[in-house]
Amino acid sequence: MAGVLDAVDKRTQMVGQNRLELLLFSLTGNQMYGINVFKVKEVLQCPSLTLLPGRNPVVRGVANIRGGTLSIIDLQMAMGMPPIEDLDNSFIIITEYNNSVQGFLVKGVERIVNTNWEDMHPPPSGSGEDNYLTAVTEFDKRLVEILDVEKILAEVSPRNNDVSEGLINEGVSDEVDLESIKILVVDDSSVARKQMARCIKSLGFEIILKNDGRQALDYLREMADEHEDISKIIPIVVSDIEMPEMDGYTLTTEIRSDPKLKDLYVMLHTSLSGVFNQSMVDKVGANDFLAKFSPDGLITRVAKQISTVTGKQIVVDDAD
């Protein structure tokens, strides 16, 4: 166990180009799951939990960790399965998502493995829209499932995803041709895609949704073949970082190396709060980044970029 803790501490600072390291863990049963080490702050034996009245049933309690209290979510219950038993022999994975820290109760923690995003694949089409997976991969001939943590958190502790009243004073100027502009949103989480689509739709523009960087790059290249200046058609690409097939860093690098795409404005929109690597963003040539999920921040930055491209004022108060 000490080796796992040491490895997590050393590797949370590392970001690779289209590569990642997974912390493998298990729930009750033989299925193996994975979580990106970059989002892991600490792994520890499950401490004593204090029950809270009126809590969400999947929150097994709160723990006092390093002088602070932390909600502990039973990952197994969050996915509709029975609760994890024998807490004394279970573990807590402490993570940071969307500017918040939470603990996930798991049955066992195995090891850290190095893999590539191109080896991560979307869940099988037959798994349905309500599954809790963003990707699947294989390691040592075992199937590893990557959970949609954003979906789980949205169900356990819903957040306000509405744009603040009054932020958009008059919407889009009548002089802007709404049909000529498309906003490309790239994210492997169905919850994140819906959140961003709902937010950006308040501006009135068409939104193109893609599940991963490979899909997005193929779409952009097709559009570039049809239009002389794609940046006029797609003024901003909003992309997640962690995605199967091709991550956001690699997508940005591919965009910058393509003569027809190199002038596109790319904003990385990530749940990697707290440990976000600014130098990596600069290295791949992204124009901006924003931590998930800030509806006001997202709508403001999208509107500003559209204003820059079109030369028309999109009436939005500054929410940055």
VEXTOR-121912 format. One record per residue (C-alpha): z, x, y; residue number from 1. Coordinates in pm, 1 decimal, padded with zeros to 6 digits, m for minus. Layout:
BEGIN
PAMAR        Z        X        Y   i
PAMAR        Z        X        Y NUM
...
//
This chain:
BEGIN
PAMAR        Z        X        Y   i
PAMAR  00000.0  00000.0  00000.0   1
PAMAR  00079.2  00287.0  00238.0   2
PAMAR m00276.0  00413.3  00195.8   3
PAMAR m00417.6  00078.1  00304.7   4
PAMAR m00196.2  00072.2  00612.9   5
PAMAR m00297.8  00425.1  00709.1   6
PAMAR m00665.7  00344.8  00662.3   7
PAMAR m00643.4  00030.2  00875.7   8
PAMAR m00477.1  00225.0  01155.7   9
PAMAR m00742.8  00497.5  01151.6  10
PAMAR m01050.6  00280.5  01116.3  11
PAMAR m00987.4 m00001.0  01365.5  12
PAMAR m01124.9  00229.9  01634.6  13
PAMAR m01458.2  00281.5  01455.7  14
PAMAR m01775.3  00089.7  01517.6  15
PAMAR m02093.0  00180.0  01329.2  16
PAMAR m02455.1  00094.4  01380.4  17
PAMAR m02518.6 m00200.7  01150.9  18
PAMAR m02230.3 m00090.8  00931.3  19
PAMAR m01875.0 m00206.9  00887.3  20
PAMAR m01565.6 m00157.1  00683.4  21
PAMAR m01405.9 m00447.4  00502.2  22
PAMAR m01044.2 m00492.3  00408.2  23
PAMAR m01059.1 m00665.8  00069.6  24
PAMAR m00791.9 m00920.2 m00014.6  25
PAMAR m00727.9 m01200.3 m00258.9  26
PAMAR m00574.2 m01544.9 m00258.4  27
PAMAR m00457.1 m01720.0 m00572.5  28
PAMAR m00724.8 m01658.2 m00834.2  29
PAMAR m00982.1 m01390.3 m00897.8  30
PAMAR m01212.4 m01444.0 m00599.1  31
PAMAR m01225.3 m01149.0 m00359.4  32
PAMAR m01246.6 m01196.1  00017.4  33
PAMAR m01315.9 m00956.9  00301.2  34
PAMAR m01229.5 m00918.6  00668.4  35
PAMAR m01370.2 m00667.2  00913.9  36
PAMAR m01120.4 m00383.6  00960.0  37
PAMAR m01211.3 m00376.6  01328.7  38
PAMAR m01021.9 m00703.8  01371.4  39
PAMAR m00715.6 m00596.4  01176.5  40
PAMAR m00411.7 m00476.5  01367.1  41
PAMAR m00167.7 m00436.6  01079.2  42
PAMAR m00099.1 m00524.2  00715.0  43
PAMAR  00253.9 m00577.4  00590.0  44
PAMAR  00460.7 m00739.0  00319.8  45
PAMAR  00529.5 m01102.1  00401.6  46
PAMAR  00850.1 m01112.3  00608.1  47
PAMAR  01101.9 m01394.5  00621.0  48
PAMAR  00941.9 m01703.9  00776.6  49
PAMAR  01110.1 m01958.4  01000.7  50
PAMAR  00989.3 m02316.1  00970.4  51
PAMAR  00902.3 m02508.5  01285.5  52
PAMAR  00922.5 m02888.4  01310.9  53
PAMAR  00593.5 m03061.3  01382.5  54
PAMAR  00386.7 m02756.7  01291.2  55
PAMAR  00039.2 m02775.8  01142.7  56
PAMAR  00094.2 m02784.6  00764.1  57
PAMAR m00118.9 m02472.9  00710.2  58
PAMAR  00114.1 m02273.8  00937.9  59
PAMAR  00377.8 m02165.4  00690.3  60
PAMAR  00613.5 m02062.7  00967.6  61
PAMAR  00669.9 m01796.7  01230.0  62
PAMAR  00775.5 m01438.9  01173.8  63
PAMAR  00957.7 m01197.4  01398.1  64
PAMAR  00740.8 m00885.6  01401.7  65
PAMAR  00809.4 m00587.2  01625.5  66
PAMAR  01015.1 m00790.6  01868.2  67
PAMAR  00771.8 m01080.7  01898.1  68
PAMAR  00709.2 m01407.7  01714.1  69
PAMAR  00385.1 m01468.6  01530.6  70
PAMAR  00247.5 m01780.9  01361.5  71
PAMAR  00159.8 m01725.2  00995.9  72
PAMAR m00140.4 m01921.8  00866.5  73
PAMAR m00180.2 m01973.6  00494.0  74
PAMAR m00550.7 m01892.7  00447.3  75
PAMAR m00558.3 m02071.6  00116.4  76
PAMAR m00422.5 m02396.2  00261.9  77
PAMAR m00653.7 m02364.4  00563.2  78
PAMAR m00947.3 m02392.4  00322.6  79
PAMAR m00810.8 m02704.8  00153.2  80
PAMAR m00648.5 m02538.9 m00146.1  81
PAMAR m00282.7 m02541.7 m00263.2  82
PAMAR m00036.0 m02318.8 m00075.9  83
PAMAR  00025.4 m01959.7 m00176.7  84
PAMAR  00342.0 m01930.4 m00383.8  85
PAMAR  00588.1 m01643.1 m00422.6  86
PAMAR  00592.2 m01534.8 m00057.1  87
PAMAR  00812.3 m01235.0 m00137.3  88
PAMAR  00520.0 m01074.7 m00320.4  89
PAMAR  00251.6 m01178.5 m00072.3  90
PAMAR  00114.4 m01006.9  00237.4  91
PAMAR  00037.9 m01075.2  00602.3  92
PAMAR m00284.3 m00953.2  00764.1  93
PAMAR m00229.5 m00944.3  01139.1  94
PAMAR m00553.9 m00989.2  01329.5  95
PAMAR m00678.5 m01039.6  01681.3  96
PAMAR m00946.9 m01301.9  01743.3  97
PAMAR m01053.5 m01463.2  02066.8  98
PAMAR m00780.5 m01304.4  02276.7  99
PAMAR m00503.9 m01419.2  02043.4 100
PAMAR m00303.8 m01251.4  01767.9 101
PAMAR m00223.9 m01432.2  01444.0 102
PAMAR m00103.1 m01355.5  01095.5 103
PAMAR m00285.6 m01466.3  00782.0 104
PAMAR m00090.4 m01510.9  00461.1 105
PAMAR m00276.7 m01374.1  00156.9 106
PAMAR m00175.5 m01311.9 m00202.1 107
PAMAR m00286.8 m00951.9 m00235.3 108
PAMAR m00448.3 m00669.2 m00040.1 109
PAMAR m00671.6 m00438.7 m00241.0 110
PAMAR m00851.1 m00167.4 m00042.6 111
PAMAR m01097.6 m00084.5  00233.1 112
PAMAR m01466.8 m00045.4  00151.2 113
PAMAR m01757.3  00078.7  00358.4 114
PAMAR m02074.0 m00131.0  00363.7 115
PAMAR m02370.1 m00228.7  00582.0 116
PAMAR m02442.9 m00551.4  00763.5 117
PAMAR m02784.9 m00556.8  00596.7 118
PAMAR m02601.1 m00594.1  00264.8 119
PAMAR m02419.6 m00899.2  00398.0 120
PAMAR m02607.3 m01223.2  00341.0 121
PAMAR m02563.9 m01577.8  00470.8 122
PAMAR m02385.8 m01820.4  00235.4 123
PAMAR m02616.4 m01988.8 m00018.6 124
PAMAR m02795.0 m02290.6  00126.9 125
PAMAR m02636.1 m02515.8 m00133.2 126
PAMAR m02285.4 m02436.9 m00012.8 127
PAMAR m02306.0 m02705.4  00259.1 128
PAMAR m02228.6 m02701.3  00629.9 129
PAMAR m01853.0 m02742.2  00584.9 130
PAMAR m01794.8 m02420.4  00390.4 131
PAMAR m01562.5 m02157.5  00535.0 132
PAMAR m01796.4 m01861.7  00490.0 133
PAMAR m02007.7 m01660.4  00730.9 134
PAMAR m02144.2 m01418.3  00470.9 135
PAMAR m02129.8 m01299.7  00112.4 136
PAMAR m02181.0 m00955.3 m00033.1 137
PAMAR m02126.4 m00766.3 m00356.4 138
PAMAR m01905.8 m00468.0 m00426.8 139
PAMAR m01846.0 m00310.9 m00768.3 140
PAMAR m02038.3 m00603.5 m00920.0 141
PAMAR m01792.7 m00850.3 m00767.8 142
PAMAR m01883.7 m01119.1 m00516.8 143
PAMAR m01699.2 m01078.9 m00187.2 144
PAMAR m01679.5 m01376.0  00048.8 145
PAMAR m01641.1 m01326.9  00424.2 146
PAMAR m01446.4 m01610.6  00581.3 147
PAMAR m01539.4 m01791.3  00901.5 148
PAMAR m01208.2 m01720.1  01071.4 149
PAMAR m01324.9 m01882.0  01394.8 150
PAMAR m01379.1 m02209.1  01208.8 151
PAMAR m01034.6 m02186.3  01052.6 152
PAMAR m00865.7 m02116.3  01386.2 153
PAMAR m01057.8 m02397.7  01556.5 154
PAMAR m00922.7 m02642.0  01296.1 155
PAMAR m00567.0 m02509.5  01294.7 156
PAMAR m00527.9 m02467.7  01669.3 157
PAMAR m00812.0 m02632.7  01863.5 158
PAMAR m00884.3 m02490.4  02206.6 159
PAMAR m01030.7 m02657.7  02510.9 160
PAMAR m01400.5 m02575.9  02506.9 161
PAMAR m01500.1 m02778.7  02811.2 162
PAMAR m01635.0 m02630.4  03132.2 163
PAMAR m01386.9 m02681.4  03413.7 164
PAMAR m01446.9 m02984.1  03630.8 165
PAMAR m01611.6 m02885.9  03956.3 166
PAMAR m01732.8 m02550.7  03828.2 167
PAMAR m02090.1 m02677.1  03825.7 168
PAMAR m02117.2 m02840.7  04164.6 169
PAMAR m02467.3 m02980.5  04145.2 170
PAMAR m02604.0 m02842.7  03818.7 171
PAMAR m02937.2 m02670.1  03830.8 172
PAMAR m03147.5 m02667.2  04144.9 173
PAMAR m03433.3 m02916.8  04133.0 174
PAMAR m03667.1 m02625.4  04198.6 175
PAMAR m03599.5 m02471.0  03856.4 176
PAMAR m03833.8 m02576.8  03576.1 177
PAMAR m03590.5 m02661.8  03297.6 178
PAMAR m03862.8 m02675.0  03032.0 179
PAMAR m03986.3 m02322.2  03101.5 180
PAMAR m03654.3 m02148.7  03025.6 181
PAMAR m03483.3 m02096.8  02690.7 182
PAMAR m03139.5 m01948.1  02626.4 183
PAMAR m03110.6 m01760.8  02296.3 184
PAMAR m02767.8 m01782.3  02130.1 185
PAMAR m02702.9 m01571.3  01819.0 186
PAMAR m02388.4 m01613.7  01608.2 187
PAMAR m02308.9 m01640.1  01238.1 188
PAMAR m02020.5 m01881.9  01293.9 189
PAMAR m02124.0 m02247.2  01301.0 190
PAMAR m01822.5 m02325.3  01519.5 191
PAMAR m01911.9 m02055.2  01771.6 192
PAMAR m02273.8 m02172.4  01789.7 193
PAMAR m02166.0 m02530.3  01856.2 194
PAMAR m01914.6 m02420.0  02119.7 195
PAMAR m02170.6 m02216.0  02310.3 196
PAMAR m02445.8 m02476.0  02276.7 197
PAMAR m02220.7 m02748.0  02415.5 198
PAMAR m02118.7 m02525.1  02704.0 199
PAMAR m02465.5 m02402.3  02803.4 200
PAMAR m02624.0 m02746.9  02767.5 201
PAMAR m02436.1 m02849.9  03081.2 202
PAMAR m02695.4 m02644.5  03273.1 203
PAMAR m02979.7 m02844.1  03123.5 204
PAMAR m03180.9 m02563.9  02962.5 205
PAMAR m03315.9 m02552.8  02607.4 206
PAMAR m03095.7 m02356.8  02370.0 207
PAMAR m03233.6 m02165.8  02071.7 208
PAMAR m02972.7 m02102.3  01799.9 209
PAMAR m03000.6 m01823.3  01543.5 210
PAMAR m02754.0 m01727.0  01270.2 211
PAMAR m02793.4 m01349.6  01273.3 212
PAMAR m02959.0 m01058.0  01447.1 213
PAMAR m03252.5 m01042.8  01206.9 214
PAMAR m03346.6 m01404.7  01274.0 215
PAMAR m03308.2 m01346.9  01647.6 216
PAMAR m03524.0 m01033.8  01649.1 217
PAMAR m03801.9 m01205.0  01452.6 218
PAMAR m03796.7 m01496.8  01695.4 219
PAMAR m03805.3 m01268.7  02000.7 220
PAMAR m04101.8 m01073.8  01865.4 221
PAMAR m04291.8 m01395.1  01797.8 222
PAMAR m04221.4 m01514.1  02152.6 223
PAMAR m04324.5 m01176.9  02295.7 224
PAMAR m04661.1 m01207.0  02123.8 225
PAMAR m04715.9 m01543.4  02293.5 226
PAMAR m04594.6 m01460.0  02644.9 227
PAMAR m04679.3 m01172.9  02875.7 228
PAMAR m04326.9 m01143.6  03015.5 229
PAMAR m04069.7 m01279.7  02772.4 230
PAMAR m03782.8 m01213.6  03014.1 231
PAMAR m03914.7 m01498.1  03231.1 232
PAMAR m03901.1 m01735.1  02934.3 233
PAMAR m03573.6 m01609.4  02786.5 234
PAMAR m03366.9 m01482.7  03080.3 235
PAMAR m03060.2 m01408.2  02867.6 236
PAMAR m02974.4 m01340.2  02504.4 237
PAMAR m02612.9 m01419.2  02414.2 238
PAMAR m02524.7 m01247.5  02087.5 239
PAMAR m02223.1 m01209.5  01864.8 240
PAMAR m02154.0 m00859.9  01728.3 241
PAMAR m02045.1 m00929.4  01369.8 242
PAMAR m02331.7 m01091.5  01180.0 243
PAMAR m02490.4 m01057.2  00834.0 244
PAMAR m02830.7 m00891.3  00793.1 245
PAMAR m02818.6 m00734.2  01142.8 246
PAMAR m02524.0 m00703.6  01380.1 247
PAMAR m02531.4 m00744.7  01756.7 248
PAMAR m02526.5 m00370.6  01824.1 249
PAMAR m02833.9 m00312.8  01610.9 250
PAMAR m03007.3 m00617.3  01756.5 251
PAMAR m02955.0 m00475.3  02106.5 252
PAMAR m03081.5 m00133.6  01998.1 253
PAMAR m03395.4 m00291.9  01847.3 254
PAMAR m03455.8 m00490.6  02165.9 255
PAMAR m03427.9 m00180.6  02383.0 256
PAMAR m03668.3  00017.1  02160.7 257
PAMAR m03938.3 m00252.9  02165.4 258
PAMAR m04170.9 m00220.1  02469.3 259
PAMAR m04222.6 m00596.1  02480.8 260
PAMAR m03850.7 m00677.9  02463.4 261
PAMAR m03682.2 m00386.9  02637.9 262
PAMAR m03625.2 m00570.2  02968.7 263
PAMAR m03437.7 m00862.0  02813.9 264
PAMAR m03085.8 m00922.5  02943.9 265
PAMAR m02839.2 m00902.3  02653.7 266
PAMAR m02479.6 m01017.0  02673.0 267
PAMAR m02260.3 m00948.1  02372.1 268
PAMAR m02018.8 m01234.9  02319.0 269
PAMAR m01747.8 m01126.4  02081.2 270
PAMAR m01414.9 m01224.3  01928.3 271
PAMAR m01331.0 m00851.7  01905.5 272
PAMAR m01079.3 m00882.6  02187.1 273
PAMAR m00822.7 m00613.8  02243.5 274
PAMAR m01006.7 m00342.2  02046.9 275
PAMAR m01350.0 m00387.8  02201.9 276
PAMAR m01539.0 m00059.3  02225.8 277
PAMAR m01694.6 m00041.3  02573.8 278
PAMAR m01858.9  00292.6  02501.6 279
PAMAR m02047.2  00136.3  02209.1 280
PAMAR m02174.7 m00145.1  02432.7 281
PAMAR m02299.8  00111.8  02682.2 282
PAMAR m02455.4  00323.1  02408.1 283
PAMAR m02672.2  00045.1  02267.4 284
PAMAR m02773.5 m00070.9  02614.6 285
PAMAR m02618.4 m00416.8  02639.7 286
PAMAR m02604.6 m00551.2  02994.2 287
PAMAR m02268.7 m00724.3  02965.8 288
PAMAR m02002.3 m00847.6  02726.9 289
PAMAR m01761.2 m01137.5  02723.9 290
PAMAR m01470.4 m01207.1  02491.5 291
PAMAR m01481.7 m01540.0  02308.3 292
PAMAR m01434.9 m01809.7  02402.2 293
PAMAR m01432.5 m01860.9  02778.9 294
PAMAR m01645.0 m02166.7  02866.7 295
PAMAR m01620.0 m02102.0  03241.3 296
PAMAR m01696.8 m01731.6  03206.5 297
PAMAR m01991.3 m01798.6  02975.9 298
PAMAR m02151.6 m02066.3  03192.2 299
PAMAR m02104.8 m01859.5  03508.2 300
PAMAR m02268.9 m01547.6  03367.7 301
PAMAR m02557.0 m01738.1  03213.2 302
PAMAR m02619.4 m01920.1  03541.5 303
PAMAR m02608.4 m01598.3  03743.9 304
PAMAR m02867.4 m01433.5  03521.1 305
PAMAR m03097.4 m01735.4  03539.3 306
PAMAR m03066.4 m01723.9  03916.5 307
PAMAR m03160.6 m01355.9  03914.8 308
PAMAR m03470.2 m01414.7  03701.3 309
PAMAR m03595.6 m01730.4  03869.1 310
PAMAR m03497.8 m01647.2  04224.8 311
PAMAR m03352.8 m01998.1  04249.1 312
PAMAR m02989.2 m02064.9  04312.5 313
PAMAR m02800.1 m02218.4  04023.3 314
PAMAR m02500.5 m02378.7  04187.9 315
PAMAR m02200.9 m02251.0  03995.6 316
PAMAR m01867.7 m02134.7  04132.8 317
PAMAR m01762.5 m01783.2  04037.0 318
PAMAR m01538.4 m01812.4  03729.1 319
PAMAR m01521.7 m01440.9  03655.0 320
//
